[in-house]
Amino acid sequence: MLALLPMLAGAALFAAGSERRGWLALVAGATMAAMVLLVTFAAAGSWQGKLLWSPLLVLHVALTPLSAAVALLVPAVALPVLAYAAFHEERPGLRRLLALLLLFVGAMELLVIAADLLTLLIGWELVGACSWALIAHQWRDASRPASGLYAFVMTRLGDLGMFLAAMAAFAGSGSFAYADLAQLHGLPLALLTFGLLLSAASKSGQLPFSPWLFRAMAGPTSVSALLHAATMVAAGAYLLARLQPELSRVAWFGPATIAIGLTTALAGGAVAIVQSHAKKLLAASTSAHFGLMFIAVGAGYPAVAVAHLVAHACFKAPLFLAAGIAGQRIDGYTLARMRLGRTLPWVATMNGVAALALAGVPPLGAAWTKEAIAAAGGQISPWLAAAVLLAGGLSAVYAARFQGLAFGFGARPVQAEPPHRIERMAIGLLALVTLVLSLLWLPRIRAALGELLGVAWPASDALALAASLLLAALGLATGYLLVRRHPMLGQAGAPAAVADWCNLPTLLRVSVSMPVLLLASAAARADDALIDAAPRAVAWLGRRTATRIARDDDAVVDRGVRATETFTTALAVFGRRLGERIADGLPEGAAALVGLGGLDARRLQTGLSQHYVAMLAIGGALLTVILLLGS
C-alpha cells in the first residue's frame, strides 16, 4: 500500500474531474499524510511482503532502518510541495499535474521499499517515465517536451546499468533478491557494482550526466522541488547507500564512488557560483550535494549519506518553492532582476533559513551532516576531508549569492499580489523542519539516532570543525561581495560557459550525440543498400514474373477464352436454327398426317349400304387369311 496508495489516489484524482484548487490540495495532502502514518506503522511493525510473479520471479518489499528513513522522507516532503502546487501552478492541466505527482511519489516509494532488483527496476522505470511527463507538463511550449525527452534519454543511458546489474545478479545467484547478492563473486559481482554505480550516477546528476538537471528546470516549480529534494535525484544516492555493504566487496567501488562524488561536488559548486538562473543555480547545488553523499557512501558511511539526504531534502525544497514565487513575480528566473526582499518579506525570511542550511552554517542540521561527511572522508585521507570542506565553502558562496540576488532589498517593492497562504505555509513548514534538524548537534540526539539506525557516526575533529566554520564564513563573505559588485555574473563571457557545466552539453553533443547520429545515418544507408537489397530483389523478381504471367495470360488464356466464346456462339446459332425446324416440324407433320387420314376416312363414308357390305366382306376375307397363315 505504500506504493499503491498514492498511485490509486492519483488515478482517482484524475478521474474525478474536479479542477478546484482546494479539493486537489485536500486529496493530495490527505494521501501524503496517510502515507506518513503507513510508513510509521510499517517501520514499527517490520512489515514486509512478496508477490509471486512466477516460481523464479518474486517481488519483495521490506524496510531497513535506512530505507524506513527515506520512505518517511518522501511523503513528508511531498505533502507541502503538493499543497504548494495546488495553489501555485497554472490552472490549465493542474489536475493532471497533481495526479502525475502522486504517481511520481508512489513510484519513488516502490523504489525505496524494494528488497530485490526486479521490484527496484519497476520503480526505477516508473520514476523515469513520470519525470519525463512532469518536465514536459506544459507541452504547448515545444521546448518543454524537448527538455523532458533530453532528461529522459540521458537518464535512460544510465538505466542500462540497472538492467546489466539485474542480469548479472540473476546469472550469478539465480535470484534478484538483495539477500542473495552475498552469493555473487568475481565477474557477476563486478558487473552488478558497475551497473548500479552507473545508474545511480545518472539519476543523481553526477558527472558526466549533470546537464540533464538543467533541462529538467523546464518543468513547473513544484516538479523541480520534488524531483531535486526527495524523489528522482535522491534515488541514485539512496540506492548506493542501501546496497553499500554488498557493493563494497568490490575493491574499486569505494575509490570510484568517491572520485565521482568529489569531482561533481567541486564542479557543481563552481557552476552554481556563476549561474545567473535561479532554478539552475539550485540544480547545480543539487549535483554538488549529492556528490557529497557519494563521498560518504564510498568512504563506508551510508548512514551519513542518508542523513545528509534528509537534511538536503528539507532545505532544498523550500529554496525551489521560494524561487518559484520570485520567478512568478518577475516572469522569469534571472537572479539579477529579482531583489524581492521588500516585496516578499516572509518568503525571503524562510528562504534565508534554508539558504543558511545550504551554506552549512551551524547550528543547522545540514551543517552537522556536512561535517559528518568531512569526518567520514577523513577516515580515508585528510586531503579528502579538506576537499569536502572546500566543497562546503563553495556552498556558502552560492547560497549567499542566491539569497542576496533573489531576496535582497531592492530600491522599492514590486507591486504584486501576495502569495497564497498555502504557498507561504508550505515554505514555512519545510523551513521549520530544517530548524528542527539542528537537534542533530546534540550528542544525546545523535546517539539515539545512531542506535535507532544501528550505525556508528564518524568521530568529529575540532580542527576540521574550525576549518569548516572559517570556510563557511569566507564563502558567505565572497557571495555577498559577488552580489554587490558582480550581480550580472554568469550572463556572458567565460563565466557563462562555466555556468553551462563548462560547455559539457556541447562536448556531449559533439562527442556522443553527433557520432551516434552519424552512425545511425550510416547504418540506415547500409540498411537501404544491403539489408533492404534482398527484399527489393524479391520485389523486382515478383514484378517481372507478374508482368510475364500477364502477357501469357493475354496471349494464351484470353485467346482460348475468345475462341471458346466464338465456338459457343456458333453452336448456339446452329442449335437455334435446327431446333426450330425439329420443334416446329414434328407437330406440323403430325397435323398434316392426321388431316390426310381424316380426308381418306371421310371418303369411305359414302352413305351407300352396298359399299359397307363390300368393305365387311373384304375385311372378313383378310382376317380369315391372317388366321390361316398364323396357324
C-alpha positions as CSV (number, residue, x, y, z in Angstrom):
1,M,0.0,0.0,0.0
2,L,2.9,2.4,0.5
3,A,3.4,2.4,-3.3
4,L,-0.2,1.7,-4.4
5,L,-1.9,4.3,-2.2
6,P,-0.6,7.4,-4.0
7,M,-0.9,5.7,-7.4
8,L,-4.5,4.9,-6.8
9,A,-5.2,8.3,-5.3
10,G,-3.6,9.9,-8.4
11,A,-5.8,7.9,-10.7
12,A,-8.9,8.7,-8.7
13,L,-8.0,12.4,-8.6
14,F,-7.6,12.5,-12.4
15,A,-10.8,10.6,-13.0
16,A,-12.8,12.7,-10.6
17,G,-12.7,15.7,-13.0
18,S,-12.7,18.4,-10.4
19,E,-10.4,21.4,-11.0
20,R,-10.9,23.2,-7.7
21,R,-7.6,24.0,-6.1
22,G,-8.8,23.4,-2.6
23,W,-10.1,19.9,-3.5
24,L,-6.9,19.0,-5.3
25,A,-4.8,20.1,-2.3
26,L,-7.0,18.2,0.1
27,V,-6.8,14.9,-1.7
28,A,-3.1,15.2,-2.3
29,G,-2.3,16.3,1.2
30,A,-4.5,13.6,2.8
31,T,-2.9,10.9,0.7
32,M,0.6,12.1,1.8
33,A,-0.5,12.2,5.5
34,A,-1.9,8.7,5.2
35,M,1.4,7.6,3.7
36,V,3.4,9.1,6.7
37,L,1.2,7.1,9.1
38,L,1.6,3.9,7.0
39,V,5.4,4.2,6.9
40,T,5.4,4.8,10.6
41,F,3.4,1.6,11.3
42,A,5.4,-0.3,8.7
43,A,8.7,0.6,10.2
44,A,7.5,-0.1,13.8
45,G,6.0,-3.4,12.8
46,S,8.8,-4.5,10.5
47,W,6.3,-5.1,7.7
48,Q,7.4,-7.0,4.6
49,G,5.7,-8.8,1.8
50,K,6.2,-10.6,-1.5
51,L,4.3,-11.2,-4.7
52,L,4.8,-14.4,-6.6
53,W,5.1,-13.5,-10.3
54,S,6.4,-16.9,-11.2
55,P,8.4,-19.6,-9.5
56,L,11.6,-17.8,-10.4
57,L,10.4,-14.2,-10.3
58,V,9.3,-12.9,-6.9
59,L,8.7,-9.3,-5.9
60,H,9.9,-8.5,-2.4
61,V,9.3,-5.4,-0.3
62,A,10.7,-4.7,3.1
63,L,12.1,-1.8,5.3
64,T,15.5,-1.5,6.9
65,P,16.2,1.4,9.3
66,L,17.9,3.4,6.5
67,S,15.1,2.7,3.9
68,A,12.5,3.5,6.5
69,A,14.0,6.9,7.0
70,V,13.9,7.6,3.2
71,A,10.4,6.1,2.9
72,L,9.2,8.5,5.6
73,L,11.0,11.4,4.0
74,V,9.3,11.1,0.6
75,P,5.7,11.7,1.7
76,A,6.8,14.2,4.4
77,V,8.4,16.5,1.9
78,A,5.8,15.8,-0.8
79,L,2.9,16.9,1.4
80,P,3.9,20.6,1.5
81,V,5.2,20.5,-2.1
82,L,1.9,19.1,-3.5
83,A,-0.2,21.6,-1.4
84,Y,2.0,24.4,-2.8
85,A,1.5,23.0,-6.4
86,A,-2.3,23.0,-6.0
87,F,-2.3,26.8,-5.3
88,H,0.8,28.0,-7.2
89,E,0.8,26.2,-10.6
90,E,-1.3,27.3,-13.6
91,R,-4.9,26.1,-13.6
92,P,-4.8,24.5,-17.1
93,G,-3.7,20.9,-16.6
94,L,-3.5,21.3,-12.8
95,R,-5.5,18.1,-12.1
96,R,-3.2,16.1,-14.5
97,L,-0.1,17.6,-12.8
98,L,-1.3,16.6,-9.3
99,A,-2.2,13.1,-10.5
100,L,1.3,12.7,-12.0
101,L,3.0,14.0,-8.9
102,L,1.1,11.4,-6.8
103,L,2.1,8.7,-9.2
104,F,5.7,10.0,-9.0
105,V,5.6,9.7,-5.2
106,G,4.2,6.1,-5.5
107,A,6.9,5.1,-7.9
108,M,9.6,6.5,-5.7
109,E,8.2,4.8,-2.6
110,L,8.2,1.4,-4.5
111,L,11.9,2.0,-5.3
112,V,12.6,2.7,-1.7
113,I,10.8,-0.3,-0.2
114,A,12.1,-2.7,-2.9
115,A,14.0,-5.7,-1.5
116,D,15.0,-7.1,-4.8
117,L,16.4,-5.8,-8.1
118,L,13.3,-6.7,-10.1
119,T,11.0,-4.6,-7.9
120,L,13.7,-1.9,-7.8
121,L,13.8,-1.9,-11.6
122,I,10.0,-1.5,-11.9
123,G,10.1,1.5,-9.5
124,W,13.2,2.9,-11.3
125,E,11.5,2.8,-14.7
126,L,8.3,4.4,-13.3
127,V,10.2,7.2,-11.8
128,G,12.0,7.9,-15.1
129,A,8.7,7.8,-17.0
130,C,7.0,10.2,-14.6
131,S,9.9,12.6,-14.7
132,W,9.6,12.8,-18.4
133,A,5.8,13.5,-18.2
134,L,6.3,16.1,-15.4
135,I,9.1,18.0,-17.1
136,A,7.1,18.1,-20.3
137,H,3.9,19.1,-18.5
138,Q,3.5,22.4,-20.3
139,W,3.6,20.7,-23.6
140,R,2.2,23.6,-25.7
141,D,5.7,25.2,-25.4
142,A,7.8,23.0,-27.8
143,S,10.9,23.5,-25.7
144,R,9.4,21.7,-22.7
145,P,8.8,18.3,-24.3
146,A,12.2,18.6,-25.9
147,S,13.8,19.1,-22.4
148,G,11.8,16.3,-21.0
149,L,13.0,14.0,-23.7
150,Y,16.6,15.1,-23.2
151,A,16.4,14.3,-19.4
152,F,14.7,11.0,-20.1
153,V,17.2,9.8,-22.7
154,M,20.2,11.0,-20.5
155,T,18.9,9.1,-17.5
156,R,17.9,6.1,-19.7
157,L,21.5,5.8,-20.8
158,G,22.5,5.3,-17.2
159,D,19.5,3.0,-16.7
160,L,21.2,0.4,-18.9
161,G,23.4,-0.2,-16.0
162,M,20.4,-1.3,-13.9
163,F,19.5,-3.9,-16.5
164,L,23.1,-5.1,-16.5
165,A,23.1,-5.3,-12.7
166,A,19.8,-7.3,-12.6
167,M,21.0,-9.8,-15.3
168,A,24.4,-10.2,-13.5
169,A,22.6,-10.9,-10.2
170,F,20.3,-13.5,-11.7
171,A,23.1,-15.1,-13.6
172,G,25.3,-15.4,-10.5
173,S,22.7,-16.3,-7.9
174,G,19.5,-17.4,-9.7
175,S,17.7,-14.7,-7.8
176,F,17.0,-10.9,-7.8
177,A,16.7,-10.6,-4.0
178,Y,19.0,-8.3,-2.2
179,A,19.5,-11.0,0.4
180,D,21.1,-13.3,-2.2
181,L,23.6,-10.7,-3.5
182,A,26.1,-12.1,-1.0
183,Q,26.4,-15.2,-3.2
184,L,27.9,-13.1,-6.0
185,H,31.6,-13.2,-6.6
186,G,34.0,-12.4,-9.4
187,L,32.7,-11.1,-12.7
188,P,28.9,-11.1,-11.7
189,L,29.6,-9.0,-8.6
190,A,31.8,-6.6,-10.6
191,L,29.1,-6.2,-13.3
192,L,26.5,-5.7,-10.6
193,T,28.6,-3.0,-9.0
194,F,29.4,-1.2,-12.2
195,G,25.8,-1.3,-13.4
196,L,24.4,0.1,-10.1
197,L,27.1,2.8,-9.9
198,L,26.3,3.9,-13.5
199,S,22.6,4.0,-12.9
200,A,23.0,5.9,-9.6
201,A,25.3,8.5,-11.1
202,S,22.9,9.2,-13.9
203,K,19.8,9.5,-11.7
204,S,21.6,11.7,-9.1
205,G,23.0,14.1,-11.7
206,Q,26.7,13.2,-11.2
207,L,29.2,13.9,-13.9
208,P,29.0,13.4,-16.8
209,F,25.2,13.2,-16.5
210,S,24.8,16.5,-14.6
211,P,23.5,18.7,-17.5
212,W,20.1,16.9,-17.5
213,L,19.3,18.6,-14.3
214,F,19.4,22.0,-16.1
215,R,17.0,20.7,-18.8
216,A,14.7,19.4,-16.0
217,M,14.2,23.0,-14.9
218,A,11.7,23.4,-17.8
219,G,9.1,21.7,-15.6
220,P,6.9,23.5,-13.1
221,T,8.4,24.7,-9.9
222,S,6.7,22.1,-7.7
223,V,8.1,19.4,-10.0
224,S,11.6,20.8,-9.6
225,A,11.3,20.9,-5.9
226,L,10.0,17.4,-5.5
227,L,12.4,16.0,-8.1
228,H,15.5,17.5,-6.5
229,A,14.5,17.1,-2.9
230,A,13.0,13.6,-2.3
231,T,12.4,11.7,-5.5
232,M,14.1,11.3,-8.8
233,V,17.6,12.7,-8.0
234,A,17.6,11.1,-4.5
235,A,17.1,7.6,-6.0
236,G,20.7,7.2,-7.0
237,A,22.3,8.1,-3.7
238,Y,19.7,6.1,-1.8
239,L,20.4,3.0,-3.9
240,L,24.2,3.1,-3.2
241,A,23.6,3.7,0.5
242,R,21.1,0.8,0.6
243,L,23.4,-1.7,-1.1
244,Q,26.7,-0.4,0.1
245,P,27.6,-3.5,2.2
246,E,27.3,-5.7,-0.9
247,L,28.9,-3.3,-3.3
248,S,31.9,-2.5,-1.0
249,R,33.1,-6.1,-1.6
250,V,34.4,-4.8,-4.9
251,A,37.8,-3.2,-4.3
252,W,37.3,-0.3,-6.7
253,F,33.8,0.6,-5.6
254,G,34.8,3.0,-2.8
255,P,37.5,4.9,-4.8
256,A,35.3,5.2,-7.9
257,T,32.3,6.4,-5.9
258,I,34.4,9.0,-4.1
259,A,36.0,10.2,-7.3
260,I,32.6,10.7,-9.0
261,G,31.2,12.4,-5.9
262,L,34.2,14.7,-5.3
263,T,34.5,15.8,-8.9
264,T,30.8,16.6,-9.1
265,A,30.8,18.4,-5.7
266,L,33.6,20.7,-6.7
267,A,32.5,21.2,-10.3
268,G,28.8,21.7,-9.2
269,G,29.9,24.3,-6.7
270,A,31.8,26.3,-9.3
271,V,28.9,26.1,-11.8
272,A,26.4,27.3,-9.1
273,I,28.6,30.2,-8.1
274,V,28.5,31.8,-11.6
275,Q,25.0,30.7,-12.5
276,S,22.5,33.5,-13.3
277,H,19.3,31.4,-13.5
278,A,17.8,30.9,-10.1
279,K,16.5,27.4,-10.6
280,K,19.6,26.2,-12.4
281,L,21.8,27.5,-9.5
282,L,19.8,25.3,-7.2
283,A,20.1,22.4,-9.7
284,A,23.8,22.7,-9.8
285,S,23.9,22.8,-6.0
286,T,21.8,19.6,-6.0
287,S,24.5,17.8,-8.1
288,A,27.2,19.1,-5.7
289,H,25.4,17.9,-2.5
290,F,24.6,14.5,-3.9
291,G,28.3,14.3,-4.8
292,L,29.0,14.7,-1.1
293,M,26.6,11.8,-0.4
294,F,28.5,9.7,-2.9
295,I,31.7,10.5,-0.9
296,A,30.1,9.3,2.3
297,V,28.9,6.1,0.7
298,G,32.4,5.5,-0.9
299,A,34.0,6.1,2.5
300,G,31.9,3.4,4.1
301,Y,29.3,5.5,5.9
302,P,26.0,5.0,4.1
303,A,24.0,6.3,7.2
304,V,25.8,9.7,6.9
305,A,24.8,9.9,3.3
306,V,21.2,9.2,4.2
307,A,21.3,11.8,7.0
308,H,22.6,14.4,4.5
309,L,19.9,13.2,2.1
310,V,17.2,14.0,4.6
311,A,18.7,17.4,5.6
312,H,19.2,18.3,1.9
313,A,15.6,17.5,1.0
314,C,14.3,19.7,3.9
315,F,16.3,22.8,2.8
316,K,16.3,22.3,-1.0
317,A,12.5,22.0,-1.4
318,P,11.8,25.4,0.2
319,L,14.5,27.0,-1.8
320,F,12.8,25.9,-5.0
321,L,9.4,26.9,-3.8
322,A,10.6,30.3,-2.9
323,A,12.3,30.6,-6.3
324,G,9.0,29.7,-8.0
325,I,7.2,32.6,-6.2
326,A,10.0,35.0,-7.1
327,G,10.1,33.9,-10.7
328,Q,6.3,34.3,-10.9
329,R,6.7,38.0,-9.8
330,I,9.2,38.9,-12.5
331,D,8.0,36.4,-15.1
332,G,11.4,34.7,-15.3
333,Y,14.3,33.3,-13.2
334,T,17.1,35.8,-13.9
335,L,18.6,36.4,-10.5
336,A,19.8,39.9,-11.3
337,R,16.2,41.1,-11.9
338,M,14.8,39.8,-8.6
339,R,15.8,41.6,-5.3
340,L,12.4,40.8,-3.9
341,G,13.2,41.0,-0.2
342,R,10.9,44.0,0.4
343,T,8.1,42.6,-1.8
344,L,8.1,39.1,-0.2
345,P,9.5,39.5,3.4
346,W,8.0,36.2,4.7
347,V,9.3,34.2,1.8
348,A,12.7,36.0,2.0
349,T,13.0,35.1,5.7
350,M,12.1,31.4,5.2
351,N,14.4,31.2,2.2
352,G,17.1,32.7,4.4
353,V,16.8,29.8,6.8
354,A,17.1,27.3,4.0
355,A,20.0,29.2,2.4
356,L,21.9,29.1,5.7
357,A,21.4,25.3,5.8
358,L,22.6,25.1,2.2
359,A,25.7,27.1,3.3
360,G,26.3,24.6,6.1
361,V,26.2,27.2,8.9
362,P,25.8,25.8,12.4
363,P,23.7,25.1,14.3
364,L,21.5,24.0,11.4
365,G,21.3,20.2,10.9
366,A,22.7,20.3,7.4
367,A,25.9,21.8,8.8
368,W,26.3,18.7,11.1
369,T,25.7,16.3,8.2
370,K,28.3,18.1,6.1
371,E,30.8,17.9,9.0
372,A,30.0,14.2,9.3
373,I,30.8,13.7,5.6
374,A,34.1,15.5,6.1
375,A,34.8,13.3,9.1
376,A,34.0,10.2,7.0
377,G,36.3,11.4,4.3
378,G,39.0,12.0,6.9
379,Q,38.9,8.2,7.6
380,I,40.2,7.7,4.1
381,S,42.5,10.7,3.8
382,P,42.9,14.1,5.3
383,W,43.1,15.5,1.8
384,L,39.7,14.1,1.1
385,A,38.3,15.8,4.2
386,A,39.9,19.1,3.1
387,A,38.2,18.7,-0.3
388,V,34.8,18.1,1.3
389,L,35.3,21.2,3.4
390,L,36.2,23.2,0.3
391,A,33.0,22.0,-1.4
392,G,31.2,23.2,1.7
393,G,32.8,26.6,1.4
394,L,31.7,26.8,-2.3
395,S,28.1,26.0,-1.0
396,A,28.3,29.0,1.3
397,V,29.3,31.2,-1.7
398,Y,26.4,30.3,-3.9
399,A,23.9,30.2,-1.0
400,A,24.8,33.8,-0.1
401,R,24.6,34.8,-3.8
402,F,21.2,33.2,-4.2
403,Q,19.8,34.8,-1.1
404,G,21.2,38.2,-1.9
405,L,20.1,38.3,-5.5
406,A,16.8,36.6,-5.2
407,F,15.6,38.2,-1.9
408,G,17.9,41.1,-1.3
409,F,16.5,44.5,-0.7
410,G,15.8,46.4,-3.9
411,A,15.1,50.1,-4.3
412,R,11.3,49.6,-3.9
413,P,8.8,46.8,-3.6
414,V,7.3,45.3,-6.7
415,Q,3.5,45.8,-6.8
416,A,2.1,42.2,-7.0
417,E,-0.5,40.0,-5.4
418,P,1.0,38.3,-2.3
419,P,1.5,34.6,-2.5
420,H,-1.4,32.4,-1.3
421,R,-1.3,31.4,2.4
422,I,-0.8,27.7,1.5
423,E,2.3,28.6,-0.5
424,R,3.7,30.5,2.5
425,M,2.7,27.7,4.9
426,A,4.5,25.1,2.7
427,I,7.7,27.1,2.7
428,G,7.4,27.8,6.4
429,L,6.8,24.2,7.3
430,L,9.9,23.0,5.4
431,A,12.0,25.8,6.9
432,L,10.7,24.8,10.4
433,V,11.8,21.1,9.8
434,T,15.2,22.5,8.7
435,L,15.4,24.3,12.0
436,V,14.3,21.2,14.0
437,L,17.2,19.2,12.4
438,S,19.5,21.4,14.4
439,L,18.9,18.9,17.2
440,L,21.5,16.7,15.4
441,W,24.2,18.8,17.1
442,L,23.1,17.5,20.5
443,P,25.2,14.4,21.4
444,R,22.2,12.6,23.0
445,I,20.1,13.0,19.9
446,R,22.9,11.8,17.7
447,A,23.5,8.8,19.9
448,A,19.8,7.9,20.0
449,L,19.5,8.2,16.2
450,G,22.6,6.1,15.7
451,E,21.2,3.4,18.0
452,L,17.9,3.5,16.1
453,L,19.7,3.1,12.7
454,G,22.2,0.7,14.1
455,V,25.2,2.7,13.0
456,A,28.2,4.5,14.5
457,W,28.8,8.1,13.4
458,P,32.4,9.1,12.3
459,A,34.4,10.8,15.0
460,S,34.5,14.6,14.5
461,D,37.6,16.7,14.6
462,A,37.8,20.1,16.3
463,L,40.3,21.3,13.9
464,A,38.2,20.2,10.9
465,L,35.2,21.9,12.5
466,A,37.1,25.2,12.9
467,A,38.3,25.0,9.3
468,S,34.7,24.4,8.2
469,L,33.4,27.4,10.1
470,L,36.2,29.5,8.6
471,L,35.4,28.4,5.1
472,A,31.7,28.9,5.6
473,A,32.3,32.5,6.8
474,L,34.7,33.2,3.9
475,G,32.1,31.7,1.5
476,L,29.3,33.9,2.8
477,A,31.5,37.0,2.6
478,T,32.5,36.1,-1.0
479,G,28.9,35.6,-2.0
480,Y,28.0,38.9,-0.5
481,L,30.8,40.6,-2.5
482,L,29.6,38.9,-5.7
483,V,26.1,40.2,-5.1
484,R,27.3,43.8,-4.6
485,R,30.0,44.0,-7.3
486,H,29.0,41.4,-9.9
487,P,25.3,41.0,-9.9
488,M,25.3,40.1,-13.7
489,L,27.9,37.4,-13.2
490,G,27.3,34.4,-15.4
491,Q,25.3,36.1,-18.2
492,A,28.1,36.5,-20.7
493,G,31.8,35.6,-21.4
494,A,33.8,32.8,-19.7
495,P,31.5,32.7,-16.6
496,A,28.6,31.9,-18.8
497,A,30.5,28.9,-20.3
498,V,31.3,27.7,-16.8
499,A,27.7,28.2,-15.8
500,D,26.7,25.7,-18.5
501,W,28.9,23.0,-17.0
502,C,31.9,24.3,-18.8
503,N,30.2,23.6,-22.1
504,L,29.8,19.9,-21.2
505,P,26.4,19.7,-23.1
506,T,28.2,20.9,-26.2
507,L,31.0,18.4,-25.6
508,L,28.5,15.6,-25.2
509,R,26.7,16.7,-28.3
510,V,29.9,16.7,-30.3
511,S,31.5,13.6,-28.8
512,V,28.4,11.5,-28.2
513,S,25.2,12.8,-29.9
514,M,26.7,13.7,-33.3
515,P,28.8,10.5,-33.7
516,V,25.7,8.4,-32.7
517,L,23.6,10.3,-35.2
518,L,26.2,9.9,-37.9
519,L,26.5,6.2,-37.1
520,A,22.7,5.9,-37.2
521,S,22.6,7.6,-40.6
522,A,25.4,5.3,-41.9
523,A,23.5,2.3,-40.5
524,A,20.4,3.5,-42.2
525,R,22.2,3.8,-45.6
526,A,23.7,0.4,-45.1
527,D,20.3,-1.0,-44.3
528,D,18.9,0.6,-47.5
529,A,21.9,-0.6,-49.6
530,L,22.5,-4.1,-48.2
531,I,19.8,-5.4,-45.9
532,D,16.9,-3.9,-48.0
533,A,18.6,-5.2,-51.2
534,A,17.3,-8.7,-50.8
535,P,13.6,-7.6,-50.3
536,R,14.0,-5.2,-53.2
537,A,15.3,-8.0,-55.4
538,V,12.5,-10.3,-54.4
539,A,10.0,-7.5,-55.2
540,W,11.6,-6.8,-58.6
541,L,11.5,-10.5,-59.5
542,G,7.9,-10.7,-58.4
543,R,7.0,-7.7,-60.6
544,R,8.8,-9.3,-63.6
545,T,7.1,-12.6,-63.0
546,A,3.7,-11.0,-62.7
547,T,4.3,-9.0,-65.9
548,R,5.3,-12.2,-67.8
549,I,2.3,-14.0,-66.5
550,A,0.1,-11.1,-67.5
551,R,1.5,-11.2,-71.0
552,D,1.0,-15.0,-71.2
553,D,-2.5,-14.5,-69.9
554,D,-3.2,-12.1,-72.8
555,A,-1.5,-14.4,-75.4
556,V,-2.9,-17.8,-74.3
557,V,-5.6,-17.7,-71.7
558,D,-7.5,-14.8,-73.2
559,R,-7.2,-16.2,-76.7
560,G,-8.7,-19.5,-75.6
561,V,-11.5,-17.7,-73.9
562,R,-12.2,-15.7,-77.0
563,A,-12.1,-19.0,-79.2
564,T,-14.5,-20.7,-76.8
565,E,-16.8,-17.7,-77.0
566,T,-16.8,-17.9,-80.8
567,F,-17.5,-21.6,-80.9
568,T,-20.2,-21.4,-78.3
569,T,-21.9,-18.5,-80.2
570,A,-21.8,-20.5,-83.5
571,L,-23.1,-23.6,-81.8
572,A,-25.9,-21.6,-80.3
573,V,-26.8,-20.1,-83.7
574,F,-26.8,-23.6,-85.3
575,G,-28.8,-25.1,-82.5
576,R,-31.3,-22.3,-82.7
577,R,-31.9,-23.0,-86.4
578,L,-32.1,-26.8,-86.2
579,G,-34.1,-26.8,-83.1
580,E,-36.7,-24.5,-84.7
581,R,-37.0,-26.9,-87.6
582,I,-37.4,-30.0,-85.5
583,A,-39.6,-28.4,-82.8
584,D,-41.9,-26.9,-85.4
585,G,-41.7,-29.7,-88.0
586,L,-42.9,-32.6,-85.7
587,P,-46.3,-31.0,-84.7
588,E,-46.9,-29.6,-88.2
589,G,-46.1,-33.0,-89.9
590,A,-48.3,-34.9,-87.4
591,A,-51.1,-32.4,-88.0
592,A,-50.7,-32.9,-91.8
593,L,-50.9,-36.7,-91.5
594,V,-53.9,-36.5,-89.3
595,G,-55.5,-34.3,-91.8
596,L,-54.8,-36.7,-94.7
597,G,-56.1,-39.5,-92.6
598,G,-59.3,-37.7,-91.9
599,L,-59.7,-36.9,-95.6
600,D,-59.3,-40.6,-96.5
601,A,-61.6,-41.7,-93.8
602,R,-64.2,-39.3,-94.9
603,R,-64.1,-40.7,-98.4
604,L,-65.1,-44.2,-97.1
605,Q,-68.3,-42.8,-95.6
606,T,-70.4,-42.6,-98.8
607,G,-73.8,-43.4,-97.3
608,L,-74.4,-46.4,-99.7
609,S,-75.1,-49.8,-98.0
610,Q,-73.6,-51.8,-100.8
611,H,-70.2,-50.2,-100.1
612,Y,-70.4,-51.0,-96.4
613,V,-71.3,-54.7,-97.2
614,A,-68.4,-55.0,-99.7
615,M,-66.0,-53.5,-97.1
616,L,-67.1,-56.0,-94.5
617,A,-66.6,-58.9,-96.9
618,I,-63.2,-57.8,-97.8
619,G,-62.2,-57.3,-94.2
620,G,-63.6,-60.8,-93.2
621,A,-61.6,-62.4,-96.1
622,L,-58.4,-60.6,-94.9
623,L,-59.0,-61.7,-91.4
624,T,-59.5,-65.4,-92.5
625,V,-56.3,-65.3,-94.5
626,I,-54.3,-63.9,-91.5
627,L,-55.7,-66.6,-89.2
628,L,-54.9,-69.4,-91.6
629,L,-51.4,-68.1,-92.1
630,G,-50.9,-67.8,-88.4
631,S,-51.9,-71.4,-87.7
